[in-house]
Amino acid sequence: MLSRDRLREHLVQTRIAGEVATSRENNLDHYSSLANRDPYYMLGLTFEQPWRFRDVLALMAKAAGVVADPGHRWGQDTIDPDLTVDALDAMADRIAAALSRPGPRLLFATGHPTGLLAIHLPLARLALERGATLLCPAEGWTYAGSGFGRPRRLRYLGDVAMLDDKGAFVHTHDAAPMEHMLAELGDERPDLVIADHGWAGAAGEAGVPTVAFADSNDPGLFVGEAEGKIEVVVPLDDNVLPRYYAPLTERLVTRVTAAL
């Protein structure tokens, strides 16, 4: 496992954190949309506080490390790599706590199969090795989500839930699949959900213990964390080359294993 300093260096070099690819304009546009309660950016969550634009920006500066200055309107934005590592360790501790219980029931899901699946799959394997039951509800369920050209289908790869469009796993922010999965499970809900995007938001909104990954342009999950609906959110660029996530994943797996 890389030392904290080496991992921090890796995160910056690969732009998982540091000066990330997501532009400042994109971040601010999403923060404004969330402040205006656009459902797409709320990721299945509801909020108790007003969360004005300036509040969202202040939260994202604190939780993800974006530039705090509201006068910085264009160009480069950032994720603080130290916040990424801190949140990774907190996520690992939370997963270890779930796995230390007898007969834990976990659920993995991702809306970023071209990126974050590379993290979810090793974590799911570790959970299985440690005796967890990985839940796979509603496999094969199809629905016509907003903006889709045709219905999409819920499928699993390595016990990780994703959406499929005629054989191709697809990017999604939708909360509807997780909402349907939890409805099918009824009272047999997971002990922990490990997810991102609307998968995580819907689980947190339903009161299911949830940890998540989120990019700097996905403020909804950070607001959910601030309001106590999501336990841990790891700030990171969620769509770099999958192999770049290997050291990050190794830290998660190693820390979880050491805690058990």
C-alpha positions as YAML, in Angstrom:
chain: A
units: angstrom
residues:
- id: 1
  name: MET
  ca: [0.00, 0.00, 0.00]
- id: 2
  name: LEU
  ca: [1.24, 3.47, -0.85]
- id: 3
  name: SER
  ca: [2.06, 5.77, 2.02]
- id: 4
  name: ARG
  ca: [-0.28, 8.70, 2.54]
- id: 5
  name: ASP
  ca: [2.23, 11.05, 0.90]
- id: 6
  name: ARG
  ca: [2.71, 8.77, -2.11]
- id: 7
  name: LEU
  ca: [-1.02, 8.27, -2.50]
- id: 8
  name: ARG
  ca: [-1.56, 12.01, -2.29]
- id: 9
  name: GLU
  ca: [1.04, 12.46, -5.04]
- id: 10
  name: HIS
  ca: [-0.68, 9.82, -7.17]
- id: 11
  name: LEU
  ca: [-4.07, 11.49, -6.77]
- id: 12
  name: VAL
  ca: [-2.65, 14.79, -7.98]
- id: 13
  name: GLN
  ca: [-0.66, 13.27, -10.86]
- id: 14
  name: THR
  ca: [-3.68, 11.38, -12.21]
- id: 15
  name: ARG
  ca: [-6.03, 14.31, -11.50]
- id: 16
  name: ILE
  ca: [-8.28, 12.23, -9.30]
- id: 17
  name: ALA
  ca: [-7.73, 15.18, -6.96]
- id: 18
  name: GLY
  ca: [-5.73, 18.39, -7.11]
- id: 19
  name: GLU
  ca: [-6.37, 20.29, -10.34]
- id: 20
  name: VAL
  ca: [-9.19, 18.16, -11.70]
- id: 21
  name: ALA
  ca: [-10.70, 18.07, -15.20]
- id: 22
  name: THR
  ca: [-14.10, 19.35, -14.06]
- id: 23
  name: SER
  ca: [-14.18, 23.05, -14.87]
- id: 24
  name: ARG
  ca: [-15.08, 25.82, -12.46]
- id: 25
  name: GLU
  ca: [-17.96, 26.84, -14.74]
- id: 26
  name: ASN
  ca: [-19.41, 23.34, -14.59]
- id: 27
  name: ASN
  ca: [-19.10, 23.18, -10.82]
- id: 28
  name: LEU
  ca: [-20.78, 26.54, -10.25]
- id: 29
  name: ASP
  ca: [-23.56, 25.72, -12.71]
- id: 30
  name: HIS
  ca: [-24.33, 22.53, -10.78]
- id: 31
  name: TYR
  ca: [-24.20, 24.34, -7.42]
- id: 32
  name: SER
  ca: [-26.68, 26.89, -8.73]
- id: 33
  name: SER
  ca: [-28.95, 24.15, -10.06]
- id: 34
  name: LEU
  ca: [-28.90, 22.38, -6.70]
- id: 35
  name: ALA
  ca: [-29.70, 25.63, -4.89]
- id: 36
  name: ASN
  ca: [-32.69, 25.97, -7.22]
- id: 37
  name: ARG
  ca: [-33.81, 22.43, -6.25]
- id: 38
  name: ASP
  ca: [-33.38, 20.90, -9.69]
- id: 39
  name: PRO
  ca: [-34.23, 17.21, -9.05]
- id: 40
  name: TYR
  ca: [-31.48, 16.03, -11.41]
- id: 41
  name: TYR
  ca: [-28.83, 17.47, -9.11]
- id: 42
  name: MET
  ca: [-30.52, 16.44, -5.87]
- id: 43
  name: LEU
  ca: [-29.76, 12.79, -6.69]
- id: 44
  name: GLY
  ca: [-32.84, 11.41, -4.96]
- id: 45
  name: LEU
  ca: [-32.36, 13.43, -1.77]
- id: 46
  name: THR
  ca: [-34.50, 16.01, -0.06]
- id: 47
  name: PHE
  ca: [-33.00, 18.72, 2.14]
- id: 48
  name: GLU
  ca: [-34.12, 20.36, 5.35]
- id: 49
  name: GLN
  ca: [-32.07, 23.56, 4.98]
- id: 50
  name: PRO
  ca: [-32.50, 26.18, 2.22]
- id: 51
  name: TRP
  ca: [-28.98, 25.64, 0.80]
- id: 52
  name: ARG
  ca: [-28.53, 28.83, -1.19]
- id: 53
  name: PHE
  ca: [-25.82, 28.98, -3.83]
- id: 54
  name: ARG
  ca: [-23.30, 30.55, -1.47]
- id: 55
  name: ASP
  ca: [-24.02, 27.87, 1.13]
- id: 56
  name: VAL
  ca: [-23.43, 25.09, -1.39]
- id: 57
  name: LEU
  ca: [-20.17, 26.66, -2.51]
- id: 58
  name: ALA
  ca: [-18.99, 27.07, 1.08]
- id: 59
  name: LEU
  ca: [-19.83, 23.44, 1.82]
- id: 60
  name: MET
  ca: [-18.03, 22.21, -1.30]
- id: 61
  name: ALA
  ca: [-14.93, 24.22, -0.36]
- id: 62
  name: LYS
  ca: [-14.96, 22.63, 3.09]
- id: 63
  name: ALA
  ca: [-15.90, 19.06, 2.12]
- id: 64
  name: ALA
  ca: [-14.23, 18.68, -1.30]
- id: 65
  name: GLY
  ca: [-11.66, 21.45, -1.47]
- id: 66
  name: VAL
  ca: [-12.98, 23.47, -4.40]
- id: 67
  name: VAL
  ca: [-11.91, 27.10, -4.59]
- id: 68
  name: ALA
  ca: [-13.84, 28.99, -1.91]
- id: 69
  name: ASP
  ca: [-13.72, 32.40, -3.59]
- id: 70
  name: PRO
  ca: [-17.14, 33.11, -5.20]
- id: 71
  name: GLY
  ca: [-15.38, 35.58, -7.49]
- id: 72
  name: HIS
  ca: [-13.51, 32.70, -9.16]
- id: 73
  name: ARG
  ca: [-16.00, 32.05, -11.95]
- id: 74
  name: TRP
  ca: [-14.03, 30.41, -14.79]
- id: 75
  name: GLY
  ca: [-11.14, 28.07, -15.43]
- id: 76
  name: GLN
  ca: [-9.50, 25.62, -13.07]
- id: 77
  name: ASP
  ca: [-11.11, 24.13, -9.97]
- id: 78
  name: THR
  ca: [-9.71, 21.73, -7.42]
- id: 79
  name: ILE
  ca: [-10.33, 18.82, -5.08]
- id: 80
  name: ASP
  ca: [-8.16, 18.71, -1.96]
- id: 81
  name: PRO
  ca: [-6.27, 15.37, -2.04]
- id: 82
  name: ASP
  ca: [-5.96, 15.36, 1.75]
- id: 83
  name: LEU
  ca: [-9.75, 15.48, 2.03]
- id: 84
  name: THR
  ca: [-9.92, 12.57, -0.42]
- id: 85
  name: VAL
  ca: [-7.55, 10.44, 1.68]
- id: 86
  name: ASP
  ca: [-9.29, 11.36, 4.93]
- id: 87
  name: ALA
  ca: [-12.66, 10.38, 3.49]
- id: 88
  name: LEU
  ca: [-11.24, 7.15, 2.04]
- id: 89
  name: ASP
  ca: [-10.04, 6.15, 5.49]
- id: 90
  name: ALA
  ca: [-13.39, 7.04, 7.03]
- id: 91
  name: MET
  ca: [-15.16, 4.97, 4.36]
- id: 92
  name: ALA
  ca: [-12.86, 2.01, 5.00]
- id: 93
  name: ASP
  ca: [-13.56, 2.19, 8.73]
- id: 94
  name: ARG
  ca: [-17.31, 2.27, 8.08]
- id: 95
  name: ILE
  ca: [-17.15, -0.73, 5.73]
- id: 96
  name: ALA
  ca: [-15.02, -2.62, 8.27]
- id: 97
  name: ALA
  ca: [-17.58, -1.89, 10.98]
- id: 98
  name: ALA
  ca: [-20.34, -3.34, 8.78]
- id: 99
  name: LEU
  ca: [-18.30, -6.44, 7.95]
- id: 100
  name: SER
  ca: [-17.43, -7.05, 11.59]
- id: 101
  name: ARG
  ca: [-21.09, -7.71, 12.35]
- id: 102
  name: PRO
  ca: [-22.50, -11.25, 11.98]
- id: 103
  name: GLY
  ca: [-24.14, -11.87, 8.61]
- id: 104
  name: PRO
  ca: [-23.82, -8.37, 7.12]
- id: 105
  name: ARG
  ca: [-25.94, -7.49, 4.08]
- id: 106
  name: LEU
  ca: [-24.29, -5.06, 1.66]
- id: 107
  name: LEU
  ca: [-25.38, -3.50, -1.61]
- id: 108
  name: PHE
  ca: [-23.04, -2.03, -4.23]
- id: 109
  name: ALA
  ca: [-24.13, 0.20, -7.12]
- id: 110
  name: THR
  ca: [-22.52, 2.66, -9.52]
- id: 111
  name: GLY
  ca: [-23.67, 5.21, -12.05]
- id: 112
  name: HIS
  ca: [-20.11, 5.45, -13.40]
- id: 113
  name: PRO
  ca: [-19.29, 2.02, -14.87]
- id: 114
  name: THR
  ca: [-16.44, 3.47, -16.97]
- id: 115
  name: GLY
  ca: [-14.66, 4.73, -13.87]
- id: 116
  name: LEU
  ca: [-15.83, 3.89, -10.37]
- id: 117
  name: LEU
  ca: [-16.65, 0.26, -11.17]
- id: 118
  name: ALA
  ca: [-12.90, -0.30, -10.80]
- id: 119
  name: ILE
  ca: [-13.27, 0.55, -7.10]
- id: 120
  name: HIS
  ca: [-16.58, -1.18, -6.43]
- id: 121
  name: LEU
  ca: [-15.59, -4.60, -7.80]
- id: 122
  name: PRO
  ca: [-12.60, -5.23, -5.46]
- id: 123
  name: LEU
  ca: [-14.60, -3.95, -2.48]
- id: 124
  name: ALA
  ca: [-17.45, -6.30, -3.35]
- id: 125
  name: ARG
  ca: [-15.04, -9.24, -3.62]
- id: 126
  name: LEU
  ca: [-13.57, -8.38, -0.23]
- id: 127
  name: ALA
  ca: [-17.03, -8.22, 1.32]
- id: 128
  name: LEU
  ca: [-17.87, -11.67, -0.05]
- id: 129
  name: GLU
  ca: [-14.60, -13.10, 1.25]
- id: 130
  name: ARG
  ca: [-15.45, -11.72, 4.68]
- id: 131
  name: GLY
  ca: [-18.80, -13.45, 4.78]
- id: 132
  name: ALA
  ca: [-21.13, -10.68, 3.66]
- id: 133
  name: THR
  ca: [-24.26, -11.30, 1.64]
- id: 134
  name: LEU
  ca: [-24.28, -9.05, -1.41]
- id: 135
  name: LEU
  ca: [-27.82, -8.13, -2.30]
- id: 136
  name: CYS
  ca: [-28.92, -8.11, -5.95]
- id: 137
  name: PRO
  ca: [-32.59, -7.07, -5.93]
- id: 138
  name: ALA
  ca: [-34.66, -6.27, -9.02]
- id: 139
  name: GLU
  ca: [-32.22, -7.77, -11.51]
- id: 140
  name: GLY
  ca: [-33.62, -7.35, -15.01]
- id: 141
  name: TRP
  ca: [-36.06, -4.57, -14.03]
- id: 142
  name: THR
  ca: [-36.54, -2.08, -16.85]
- id: 143
  name: TYR
  ca: [-37.82, 1.47, -16.80]
- id: 144
  name: ALA
  ca: [-37.95, 4.54, -18.99]
- id: 145
  name: GLY
  ca: [-35.91, 7.11, -17.11]
- id: 146
  name: SER
  ca: [-36.02, 10.83, -17.85]
- id: 147
  name: GLY
  ca: [-34.21, 11.71, -21.05]
- id: 148
  name: PHE
  ca: [-33.69, 8.10, -22.16]
- id: 149
  name: GLY
  ca: [-34.22, 7.20, -25.78]
- id: 150
  name: ARG
  ca: [-35.42, 3.74, -24.74]
- id: 151
  name: PRO
  ca: [-35.95, 1.77, -21.50]
- id: 152
  name: ARG
  ca: [-32.91, 0.82, -19.49]
- id: 153
  name: ARG
  ca: [-32.40, -2.35, -17.52]
- id: 154
  name: LEU
  ca: [-30.95, -3.04, -14.08]
- id: 155
  name: ARG
  ca: [-28.11, -5.55, -14.24]
- id: 156
  name: TYR
  ca: [-25.28, -6.75, -12.02]
- id: 157
  name: LEU
  ca: [-21.61, -7.39, -12.72]
- id: 158
  name: GLY
  ca: [-19.70, -8.95, -9.85]
- id: 159
  name: ASP
  ca: [-22.71, -8.14, -7.63]
- id: 160
  name: VAL
  ca: [-22.45, -4.42, -8.43]
- id: 161
  name: ALA
  ca: [-25.66, -2.86, -9.73]
- id: 162
  name: MET
  ca: [-25.60, -0.75, -12.90]
- id: 163
  name: LEU
  ca: [-27.89, 0.28, -15.72]
- id: 164
  name: ASP
  ca: [-27.67, -1.43, -19.08]
- id: 165
  name: ASP
  ca: [-28.71, -0.15, -22.51]
- id: 166
  name: LYS
  ca: [-28.80, -3.07, -24.97]
- id: 167
  name: GLY
  ca: [-25.64, -4.67, -23.61]
- id: 168
  name: ALA
  ca: [-23.69, -1.52, -22.67]
- id: 169
  name: PHE
  ca: [-23.44, -0.31, -19.08]
- id: 170
  name: VAL
  ca: [-24.33, 3.38, -18.95]
- id: 171
  name: HIS
  ca: [-23.74, 6.50, -16.90]
- id: 172
  name: THR
  ca: [-26.69, 7.63, -14.79]
- id: 173
  name: HIS
  ca: [-27.61, 10.09, -12.04]
- id: 174
  name: ASP
  ca: [-31.07, 8.56, -11.60]
- id: 175
  name: ALA
  ca: [-32.37, 7.63, -8.16]
- id: 176
  name: ALA
  ca: [-35.25, 5.51, -9.47]
- id: 177
  name: PRO
  ca: [-33.32, 2.21, -9.73]
- id: 178
  name: MET
  ca: [-32.23, 2.29, -6.08]
- id: 179
  name: GLU
  ca: [-35.71, 3.35, -5.00]
- id: 180
  name: HIS
  ca: [-37.12, 0.31, -6.81]
- id: 181
  name: MET
  ca: [-34.45, -2.01, -5.38]
- id: 182
  name: LEU
  ca: [-35.19, -0.92, -1.82]
- id: 183
  name: ALA
  ca: [-38.92, -1.26, -2.38]
- id: 184
  name: GLU
  ca: [-38.39, -4.85, -3.56]
- id: 185
  name: LEU
  ca: [-36.25, -5.63, -0.51]
- id: 186
  name: GLY
  ca: [-38.94, -4.32, 1.83]
- id: 187
  name: ASP
  ca: [-37.94, -4.89, 5.45]
- id: 188
  name: GLU
  ca: [-34.82, -6.85, 4.41]
- id: 189
  name: ARG
  ca: [-32.78, -3.74, 3.75]
- id: 190
  name: PRO
  ca: [-28.98, -3.61, 3.51]
- id: 191
  name: ASP
  ca: [-26.78, -2.95, 6.52]
- id: 192
  name: LEU
  ca: [-24.70, -0.71, 4.27]
- id: 193
  name: VAL
  ca: [-24.88, 0.68, 0.73]
- id: 194
  name: ILE
  ca: [-21.65, 1.57, -1.11]
- id: 195
  name: ALA
  ca: [-22.59, 3.65, -4.14]
- id: 196
  name: ASP
  ca: [-22.49, 6.97, -6.00]
- id: 197
  name: HIS
  ca: [-24.82, 9.38, -7.81]
- id: 198
  name: GLY
  ca: [-28.56, 8.73, -7.42]
- id: 199
  name: TRP
  ca: [-27.94, 5.19, -6.18]
- id: 200
  name: ALA
  ca: [-26.35, 6.65, -3.05]
- id: 201
  name: GLY
  ca: [-28.77, 9.55, -2.77]
- id: 202
  name: ALA
  ca: [-31.85, 7.34, -2.86]
- id: 203
  name: ALA
  ca: [-30.40, 4.96, -0.26]
- id: 204
  name: GLY
  ca: [-29.51, 7.81, 2.06]
- id: 205
  name: GLU
  ca: [-32.92, 9.39, 1.61]
- id: 206
  name: ALA
  ca: [-34.53, 6.08, 2.58]
- id: 207
  name: GLY
  ca: [-32.56, 6.00, 5.82]
- id: 208
  name: VAL
  ca: [-30.25, 3.17, 4.76]
- id: 209
  name: PRO
  ca: [-26.64, 3.54, 6.03]
- id: 210
  name: THR
  ca: [-24.70, 4.75, 2.99]
- id: 211
  name: VAL
  ca: [-21.17, 5.68, 2.00]
- id: 212
  name: ALA
  ca: [-20.47, 7.26, -1.37]
- id: 213
  name: PHE
  ca: [-18.05, 8.59, -3.94]
- id: 214
  name: ALA
  ca: [-18.76, 11.98, -5.53]
- id: 215
  name: ASP
  ca: [-17.17, 14.42, -7.95]
- id: 216
  name: SER
  ca: [-16.87, 18.14, -7.28]
- id: 217
  name: ASN
  ca: [-19.79, 18.78, -9.65]
- id: 218
  name: ASP
  ca: [-22.12, 16.45, -7.70]
- id: 219
  name: PRO
  ca: [-22.85, 18.59, -4.62]
- id: 220
  name: GLY
  ca: [-26.05, 16.76, -3.74]
- id: 221
  name: LEU
  ca: [-24.29, 13.91, -1.96]
- id: 222
  name: PHE
  ca: [-22.14, 16.33, 0.06]
- id: 223
  name: VAL
  ca: [-25.28, 18.18, 1.14]
- id: 224
  name: GLY
  ca: [-26.75, 14.80, 2.07]
- id: 225
  name: GLU
  ca: [-23.67, 14.13, 4.20]
- id: 226
  name: ALA
  ca: [-23.94, 17.56, 5.84]
- id: 227
  name: GLU
  ca: [-27.56, 16.82, 6.78]
- id: 228
  name: GLY
  ca: [-26.70, 13.36, 8.13]
- id: 229
  name: LYS
  ca: [-28.35, 11.25, 5.44]
- id: 230
  name: ILE
  ca: [-25.07, 9.90, 4.04]
- id: 231
  name: GLU
  ca: [-22.33, 8.81, 6.39]
- id: 232
  name: VAL
  ca: [-19.20, 9.39, 4.28]
- id: 233
  name: VAL
  ca: [-18.64, 11.01, 0.89]
- id: 234
  name: VAL
  ca: [-15.25, 10.64, -0.80]
- id: 235
  name: PRO
  ca: [-14.44, 13.62, -3.07]
- id: 236
  name: LEU
  ca: [-12.72, 12.57, -6.30]
- id: 237
  name: ASP
  ca: [-12.88, 12.86, -10.06]
- id: 238
  name: ASP
  ca: [-15.24, 10.00, -10.84]
- id: 239
  name: ASN
  ca: [-14.26, 9.36, -14.45]
- id: 240
  name: VAL
  ca: [-10.50, 9.09, -14.92]
- id: 241
  name: LEU
  ca: [-8.93, 5.98, -16.44]
- id: 242
  name: PRO
  ca: [-10.04, 2.98, -14.36]
- id: 243
  name: ARG
  ca: [-6.48, 1.80, -13.66]
- id: 244
  name: TYR
  ca: [-5.70, 5.11, -11.97]
- id: 245
  name: TYR
  ca: [-7.98, 4.13, -9.10]
- id: 246
  name: ALA
  ca: [-5.86, 1.08, -8.18]
- id: 247
  name: PRO
  ca: [-3.77, 2.68, -5.39]
- id: 248
  name: LEU
  ca: [-6.87, 4.30, -3.92]
- id: 249
  name: THR
  ca: [-8.70, 0.96, -3.99]
- id: 250
  name: GLU
  ca: [-5.70, -0.80, -2.44]
- id: 251
  name: ARG
  ca: [-5.78, 1.64, 0.48]
- id: 252
  name: LEU
  ca: [-9.48, 0.95, 1.03]
- id: 253
  name: VAL
  ca: [-9.07, -2.84, 0.87]
- id: 254
  name: THR
  ca: [-5.95, -2.88, 3.06]
- id: 255
  name: ARG
  ca: [-7.47, -0.63, 5.72]
- id: 256
  name: VAL
  ca: [-10.71, -2.62, 5.82]
- id: 257
  name: THR
  ca: [-8.78, -5.91, 6.09]
- id: 258
  name: ALA
  ca: [-6.53, -4.59, 8.86]
- id: 259
  name: ALA
  ca: [-9.55, -3.50, 10.89]
- id: 260
  name: LEU
  ca: [-11.24, -6.90, 10.80]
...
